[in-house]
Amino acid sequence: MASVMALTTDGSDTGLKGEALEALAGRMRGTLLTPAADGYDGARAIWNGMIDRKPAIIGRCWGTADVKACVEFAREHDLLVSVRGGGHNFGGKCVVEGGFMIDLADMRSTHVDPARLRARAGGGAKWIDFDTETQAFGLATTGGTVGDTGIAGLTLGGGIGWLGGRYGLACDNLASANVVLADGRVVTASADENDDLFWGLRGGSGNFGVVTSFEYQVHPVPLVLAGPVFHPFPAAAGVLNFYSEFSSDTPDELNTGAALLHTPEGMPVAGIIGCWNGPHDAGEQAVRPMREFGPPVVDELQPMPYGAIQSALDPMLPVGNRYYSKGHLIGRVTEELVAVMVDHYQRVPTPGSVAIVQQLGNAAKRVDSAATAFSHRHADYELTILANWTDPADDERCIRWVRELYDAAEPFGIGHYVNSLIDDMSVESAYQPDTLRRLESLKAKYDPTNFFRMNPNIPPSS
């Protein structure tokens, strides 16, 4: 293996001899890739086609032992490290320019224990992997809204999803995690073991180590009643104001979102999407106002497997498109916010771009704000502004549209979702002050040198 130059934690370059790289490769069951290797370009590509970074080394890990070897090698050579889980990431911090990317993309297996209502998945798994296996047993847990999303990033940042009304966030369903720490130790974090680390993993993002496997509590989730209703765009303000009132008092079984978007045929519409997880007859009663308001021009609410609603948005967000997104956690969807959203969406740059509000869910809000590192339990919704395009010539106008709507919506924001942090959005805004101080202390205990810094970074307290 040829020698390479790699970036260190202080920003300087260091030479890594071929012999040292060969020795690391010999410790791994997976593959060590440098820029000259076959498969390198595929390995560095992630879901967001805007990200075009070139790590000096990529460690394609097959298990915890591989991750441990990569961490120890990086520490020995003081390399700047990033960690890739599922790779569904707007900012692309999982791919480090010139450094060492520890890649868990091959660690996607999921094992379900239906008797214990538990499922364990590798740190590179995506929700489509997890849902496929758990749904074979009629089980599920809260897991985002797009099947291609990685379980690791979503869970470590909190994890808003369709089952949040009844079962809380993804992090609320985490039962334990296996973690490779910055010093190379492998530990388990749970309520009974390293409970302080377990607290920090549930909302503190990737600051404390590499989680190589996640064990979740899963729940019986057979068919759900789910899908969207669409209204013509001229009715958008009325639709969103109706949604504000309707969603302010939903039962636990129902989680909802509302969006300004385009249909696959290119027509701008206002949509409301719901997912009812409970008895069908009661669900029909709960969603009746969605069917009757307007009425909608399209009504696709219907019984379906949970996995179907989880992957319903995937065709709108294909791998390799260019994406840029910002957002706010908000309280009530006010008439003033609705007016801002509708006004700006009239100038949307591409048909694939959307503005969405989604409920956190009743159960997610009932968790004490100090119980996990996800502390913005007072928020009712997340507003996500997403530009989606394919031509690099559109970069400037698409990014500008997102930023303009984000700025206009800022007066309605009450914090940020750590999984949505990008650009100049401060990590402090993702946490309550007491939570942030506790996270800084936890960082000082588990990662005092800030080895894991390619993330929504929380520096260790001094």
N, C-alpha and C positions, 0 to 999 in steps of 0.2 A: 504494500500500500504506500502511495506517494505521500511525502510530507505536505502539510498545509499550514497556512497562516490563519490564526483564529483570534477573535476579539476577547479581551479579558475584562474583568469587572471594572477596572479603572479606565477603560477606553483605549488602551494600547493593544498592539498586536503581539502575538507570541507565536513562535514556530513549534508545530507539533510534528515530531519525527515519525516517519513511517513505522518504525519499530514499536513506538508507543501505541500508535493506532492499531497495529496488528495485535498487540497484547490485549488491548481492550476488546477488539473483535473476537479474540479467542476466549474471552470470559463470557461472551453473550451467546444465547441461543438465537437471538434475532440478528439483524443485519446492521452493520455500521456503514454509512454512506458518506462519501465526500463528493464534491462537485463533478469529478470525472467518472463517477460510478453510474452504471445503468440503474435507472429507477430513481435517480436523485431528483429530477424535475417533477416527477409525479408525487414524490414524497413531500416536497416543500409546498405544493399547491394545496390551498384550502378552499372552503366553500365560497368565500368572497374573492372574486376575481380581481378586485382592486389591489390585493396583497401580492406583491411580487418581490419577496425577500429571499436572500440566498444565505442560509447558514453555512458555516465552514464544515460542520459535521452534523449528521443526523443519525441518532441512535434509534433504530426501529426495534422497540422492545417487545419481547414475547411474554414477559412476566416480571414479577417483583425483583427477582435476582438480576435481571438485565437492567432495570431501573436503578437498582442499588449500585451496580457496576458503573453506570453512566454518571451518577451523582458523585461517586467517589473519584472518578477520573476528572470530572469538571472541577472539583474542589482542589485536587492535587495540582492542576494547571491553572487555577484561578480563572476559569472560563466564564463568560457571560452566558447564562442558560435561559432557555424558554422551555415550556412544557406544553405539548399538544395532546389534547384529549380527542374529542370528536371533530375538532377543527371547524365548527360552525360559529364563526367569530367575526364581528364587524371590524374591530380594530386590528385584528391580526397579531396581537401580542404573543400568540403561541408560536410565531415564526420569528426567530431572532436573526437580524442581519449580521453575518460574519461570526456568529457565536455557535453554541452547541444546542441544537434542538433535540430534546428528549421526547420521542414520539411514541405515544401509546396506541396509535391507530389500529394496530393488529391485536390489541387486547380487548376483544369485543364479545367474549363468551358471556352467557347469562345462565345461571343455574337457579331453578325455582324449587322451593320446598313448600308444597301446598299445605302440608300438615301443620307447619309452623307459621304459615302466611308470611314467608320471607323469600326474597330473591336477591341473589348476589351477582353483580356484573362487573366486568373489567373496566378499568379507567378509560379505555378508548371506545367503549360502547356508545352507540347512539340510541335515542329513544325508540327508533324503529326496531332495533335489535331486541331491546328490553321488552317492548310491548308485544312483539311477536311471540316471545317465549312465555311471558306471563299470561297472555290472552289464551294460549293453548289450554290453560287451567281455569279460564274465566276470571282471571285476577288482573289487577293493575294498581298503579300508584300515580300520584300527581307527577306529570312529566312534560311540562311545556306544551306547545301548540304546533310544533313542526317536527315531523319524524326524524329529519336529518340532524337535529340538534344533538350535541353530545351530552351525555348524562352528567359528566364531571363538571364542566363549566356551569351548567344550569343549576345543579344541586349546590355547588359550593357558593354560588351567589344568591341562593334563596330558592328560586324555582317556581315561578308563577305558571299555573296550568289549569286545565279544564276541570279537574277534580278538587280544586282549592276550596270550594264552598263546603264540601263535606269532609275532606281529608287534609286540608291545609296545603302548605307549599311542599315542594319536593324535599327540602331540607328538614321539614317537620316529620317526614316519613323515613329519614335516614336512621338506621338502627346501629350501624357500626361502619368503620372504614379502616382499611389497611393503608398505612402511610409510610413512605420513605422520607425521612427527615433530612435536613441539610447536612448533617454530619454522617449520613449513611445508615443510621440506625433504622430498623423497621419496627414500627409499633402499631398497635391497634388502638383506635379511638372509639369509645362508646360511653354510655352513661355510667358504666362500671369501671372503665379503664381509660386513663388519660382523659378524664371528663372535661378538663379545661380545654384541651385540644379539640375534643368533640364539639364543644360549644363554639369554638372559633371556626371550625370547618363549615358550620351551618350558617353561611352568610358572609364569611370573611374572605371568600374567593381563594385563589391559589397561593396565598401568602405563607403557608406553614409547612408545605411539603408536597410530595407527589402522591396523590391518592391512587393506589393501584387497583383497589376494588372497593365497591360500595355495596353494603347490605341494606336493603329497604324492607320496611313493612309494606305488604301488599294487601289488597282488599278485594272482596268479590265484586266484580264489575262486569255483569253480562252485557246485554244490549243496552245502549244509551239512546235517548231521544235527542237528536242533535242535527245541526245544519243551519244554514243561513236563510234569511228572508231579505229580498232586495227591493228597493224603492227607486224611482227615477231621481236623478240628482237634483232637479229643481225642488224636490220635497225634502232635501237633506236636513235643513235646519229643524223642520218639524219632526223628522225621524229621530234625530239626535236628542232633541228635547223630550220626546216621548221616552226614548231609551233611558235618559237620566232619571225620570220618574219611575219607570218600570223596574229598573235595576237597583233602585235604592232600597227595595224591600223584597228581595227574592229569598225563597227557602234555601236551606243548605244544599239541597240536591241539584240546584240550578246555578251554573256559572255562565256568564255572558260576556260578550264584547260587541262593540259597534265600530264600523269602519266607513271611511270614504275611500272608494276604490273603483277599479274598472272591471267589468266582466271580461271573460276570455274573448268576447267579440269586440271589445274596445269601447263599450258604453260606460260612461261614468255613472255610478250608483251610490246610494247610501245603504249600507247593509247592517243587519243585526244578526249575530250568531249566538246560538245557545247550545248548551250541553246539559241535559237532564240525566242524572245518575240516580235512578230510583224506580219505583213502580210505574208502569207505563200509563195507567189511567190517571194517576195523580200528575204525571208529567204533562199529559195533554191539557189538563186544567191549568197547569202553571204557565205553559207557553201560549195559551189561547190568546192573550193580549197581543203577542207578537204576530200571530196569524191575522188578527182582526184589524189591527191599526193600519190605516191607509186606504184599502188593504194593499199588501205588497204585490208587485208585478211577478215576482218569483217567490215561491215558498218551497224550500227544500228540506224543511224540518221533517225528519223521519227516523224510525228505529234503525240503528246500525251498530255494528261492533265498535267498541271503544277505539280500537286501532284505526278504524276508518276515519273518525273525526280527528284523530291525532295526525294523520297523514293527508288530510283534506287540503291543507294549504301548501303542501310540498310542490305541486306543479307550478304555483305562482312564484316560487323561490328556487329556481334551478341552480345547481352547482355551477360555478364559473361566471355567473352574471356579476356585474359590478354593483356593490351595495354601500350605502352610507345611511346611518341612522343615529338619531338622538331622541331623548325622551324625558319625561317628568313623571314622578309619582304625584298624583293629584287626589283631592277630596272629591266633592260633588262635581259632576259635569254641569257647569252652570250655563245659562243662556249666553253669557259673555264669551265663555270658552268655545261654545258651539259656533258663535258668529265668527270667531277667529279661525277656527278649523275650516269652516265652509268657505270663507273668503280666500284663504290661502290655497285651498284645494282647487279652486277655479283656475289657478296658475300652475297646476302640477306639471312637471316637466316631461314625464313619461307615463304611459298607461299602467306600468307595473308598480308605480309608486303609490303608497297608501298612508293614511293617518288612522290610527286605531286606538281606541280606549278599551282596556280589558280589566275586569274585576280581579282583585286578589282573591276574594272569596271569604265567606263568613267564618269558616274554621280557621283560615289563615290569620284573620284579624283577631280571633279570640285568644291566640297564643300571647302570653306576656311578652312585652317588648324586650325584657332582659333575659328571656329563656334561651335565645339563640343570638348569633351575631347579626341576623337579619332583624333590624330593630325598628324599621318604619312600619310597624303594624297598624298605625293610625291611618295609613293611606287606604283609599277605597279602590283606586284604579291606577293602572299605568297607561300613560299616553305615549305611544310609539309613533315616530315620524320616520318613515322608511322610503328612501329613493332606491329604485331598482332599474338598471339600464345595462346596455351591452357595448355601446360605442364610447371609447375613451374620449372622443371629442365632446361628449356630453358631461364630462366630469364636473366642470366648473358650475354649470347651471343646475345640475342635480344636487350637488353639495350645497349650493347657495339656497336652494328652495328649502331643504331640510333645516338649515341654520336660521332662515328667516321665520319659519313657522315655530321652531323651537324658541327663538327669542320672543316672538309675539305671545307664546303660551307661558312664558316664564312667570308672570304674575300669579298664575294659577297653580304653580308647582309647590310641593311641600317636601321636596327631597328628591333623591335620585335612586334608581335601582342599580346596584353595583354591576349587574350584567350588561347594563346599557351605557356605562361610562365610556366616553371616547373624547379625543381631542383635549380641550382645556377644562373639561368637567372635573372638579376636584373630588378626590376620594372621600374627603370629609363630608361631602353632601350626601353620601350614601349611608351614613350612620348617625345615630344620636350621639351627643358628646360623650356620655358615660360609656357607651359601647365602643367608641373609637379609642378612648383611653385604655380600656381593657384589652382591645385588640393590639394596641401598641406594646403593652406589657407582655402579652402572649407572644408577639413576634420576637421580643427581646429574649424570651425563654427558649423558643424553638428554632429561631433563625436570627441570631444576634448580628450576623454580618450582612443581612439582607441578601443572602444567596439567591433566594427566589424573589426576583424583583420585576420580571417581565410579566406583569399582571396589574390589576388595579391596586397599586402598591401602597402598603401600610408600612412605613419605616419603623424599625424598633425604637422603643423609648430608650433614652440615654440613661 
